[in-house]
Amino acid sequence: MGQKIQILIIEDEQSIVNVLTSVLANHGYRAISCRTGKEGLMMAASYCPSVILLDLGLPDMDGNEVIRALREWSAIPVIVLSARTQERDKIDALDCGADDYITKPFSTGELLARIRTALRHISPARNTKSFTVGDLTIDFENHQVKVGERAVHLTQIEYKIVVLLAQNAGKVMTYDQLIKEIWGPYADNNNRILRVNMVNIRRKLEKNPAEPQYIFTESGVGYRMNDIG
Ligand code: CA
């Protein structure tokens, strides 16, 4: 039996810790946990877990402060567990360096899918020459995008958006992150131009742009490229 993947839970609500611990154990992971941000940072340093599940409302620090402190020295994927429904909190956490978020109450399936995505992003064996999900293929070397056998003609900006999302498939990218990557750090962070581009991208890629199967909208937060077909 190999080494189990270790997941650190930083959460002050014991009932949630219990549920998470048993779900993770049932799926072959090893869960370790603590209830404050300070302990969390210490455990992250001493155990080097593969993924951290982080509650935003901790007794001693704000979850976003934990992410900022962690990001000074570590790239361990962080999935935020948020009881808050406000979009602003999720966006702040992602902009601080969280990799993903999941809103309580969440389903076991959703949690496990997020963990698998986070783990995939740290595994080095990623194919960087192309990306495929369902019928969509992006050939990074030749700058070609295809849906099935059909070549898709994207503008430069549309192509950049699709590539960024594909390189982060499974993860949500905030409007702000996308805008900064594409238009630069001083770009006006007005989402309108991004939305206009997304309308055009979906018209070109999706069978039914109203029910996208490749690029999902995370309402009020950003976009996520499908990574499971
Ligand atoms: Ca809490």
Boltz pocket constraint, residues with backbone or C-beta under 6 A from the ligand:
constraints:
  - pocket:
      binder: B
      contacts: [[A, 11], [A, 12], [A, 13], [A, 55], [A, 56], [A, 57], [A, 58], [A, 59]]
      max_distance: 6.0
